[in-house]
Amino acid sequence: MKTKITLLLFGAAILLMGFQQTRSADTPKIENGMVKVTILYPNGEGKTFDMDYYSTKHMPMAASLFGDAMKAMAIDKGIAGRTPDEPIPYLAIGYFYFDTLADYQNAFGPNAEKIVGDIPNYTNIQPVVQISEVIQ
């Protein structure tokens, strides 16, 4: 009986390790020194944001325009403020990761008009953009 339980646990561990390795292989690695482009959409009275359009059309379109220069992308949807009584500070935050600032500038520059021109299709918010270096 102990042998069967041990084999079952061993098999489950191997299966879980296989899933974990597959998942991590699909996840782009974000490393120190990379450039992170953060696009913040502040909340406020009368502000609207179509998360479905943003996540299924706008961000994938931008990513395809950036091509191989873009190393990773992520989207946050605001769900709560600091306390239960506070509204969410941002309706959404988008992230793009590049190896260098020049990689971002070279990828965004020629596509800026198309990317920025798409903003009215999902929001009436003027986004705030911050470009930073990943430290950790």
C-alpha positions in Angstrom: 0.0 0.0 0.0 2.8 2.4 0.9 4.5 1.6 -2.4 1.3 2.5 -4.4 0.9 5.8 -2.6 4.6 6.6 -3.1 4.3 5.9 -6.8 1.1 7.9 -7.1 2.7 10.9 -5.4 5.8 10.5 -7.5 3.8 10.4 -10.7 1.7 13.5 -9.6 5.0 15.4 -8.8 6.4 14.6 -12.3 3.2 15.6 -14.0 3.1 18.9 -12.1 6.7 19.6 -12.9 6.0 19.0 -16.6 3.1 21.5 -16.5 5.3 24.0 -14.6 8.1 23.7 -17.1 5.7 24.1 -20.1 4.2 27.2 -18.5 7.5 28.8 -17.7 8.8 28.1 -21.2 5.9 30.1 -22.7 6.3 33.0 -20.3 8.8 35.6 -21.5 11.6 36.4 -19.1 11.8 39.9 -17.8 15.3 40.8 -16.8 17.1 43.5 -15.0 18.1 46.4 -17.3 15.2 45.9 -19.7 13.0 48.9 -20.6 9.4 48.8 -19.4 6.9 51.1 -21.1 3.9 51.6 -18.7 0.7 53.1 -20.1 -1.7 54.3 -17.3 -5.3 55.1 -17.8 -6.4 57.3 -14.8 -9.9 56.9 -13.4 -12.2 59.8 -13.0 -15.7 61.2 -13.6 -17.0 60.5 -17.1 -14.0 58.4 -18.0 -14.8 55.3 -20.1 -12.6 52.3 -21.0 -13.5 49.2 -23.1 -11.3 46.5 -21.6 -12.4 43.9 -24.2 -11.3 46.1 -27.1 -8.1 47.0 -25.4 -7.1 43.4 -24.5 -8.2 41.7 -27.7 -7.5 44.4 -30.4 -5.4 47.4 -29.3 -2.6 45.7 -27.3 -2.2 42.8 -29.8 -2.2 45.3 -32.7 0.6 47.3 -31.0 2.5 44.1 -30.1 2.4 43.0 -33.8 3.6 46.4 -34.9 6.5 46.3 -32.4 7.5 42.8 -33.8 10.5 41.0 -32.3 11.7 44.2 -30.6 9.0 43.7 -27.9 9.9 41.0 -25.5 6.8 40.9 -23.2 3.4 42.5 -22.7 1.0 42.6 -19.8 -2.3 44.2 -18.9 -3.7 45.1 -15.5 -7.4 45.8 -14.9 -8.1 48.1 -11.9 -10.5 46.4 -9.5 -10.1 48.3 -6.2 -8.5 51.3 -4.5 -6.3 51.2 -1.4 -9.3 51.0 0.9 -12.9 49.8 0.3 -14.1 53.5 0.2 -11.5 54.6 -2.4 -12.2 54.4 -6.1 -9.7 52.6 -8.3 -6.9 55.1 -9.3 -6.5 53.5 -12.8 -9.0 51.8 -14.9 -6.2 49.9 -16.7 -2.5 49.8 -17.0 -0.6 48.3 -20.0 3.0 47.2 -20.1 5.5 46.6 -22.9 9.0 45.3 -22.3 12.0 45.9 -24.6 15.7 45.1 -24.3 16.7 48.8 -24.7 15.2 52.3 -25.0 16.4 52.5 -28.6 14.5 49.2 -29.4 11.3 50.8 -28.0 11.9 54.1 -29.8 12.6 52.4 -33.1 9.5 50.2 -32.8 7.1 52.9 -31.6 8.3 55.8 -33.8 7.2 54.5 -37.2 3.9 53.1 -35.7 3.0 56.0 -33.4 0.2 57.4 -35.5 -1.5 54.1 -35.9 -1.2 53.1 -32.2 -2.2 56.5 -30.9 -5.0 56.9 -33.5 -6.6 53.7 -32.1 -7.0 55.1 -28.6 -10.5 56.7 -29.2 -11.8 53.2 -30.1 -11.5 52.0 -26.5 -11.3 55.1 -24.2 -11.8 58.8 -23.8 -8.8 59.0 -21.4 -5.6 60.6 -22.2 -3.1 57.9 -21.1 0.0 58.7 -19.0 3.1 57.0 -20.2 6.2 56.2 -18.1 9.3 54.6 -19.5 11.5 52.9 -16.8 14.4 50.5 -16.4 13.6 47.2 -14.7 15.7 47.0 -11.6 14.4 43.7 -10.1 
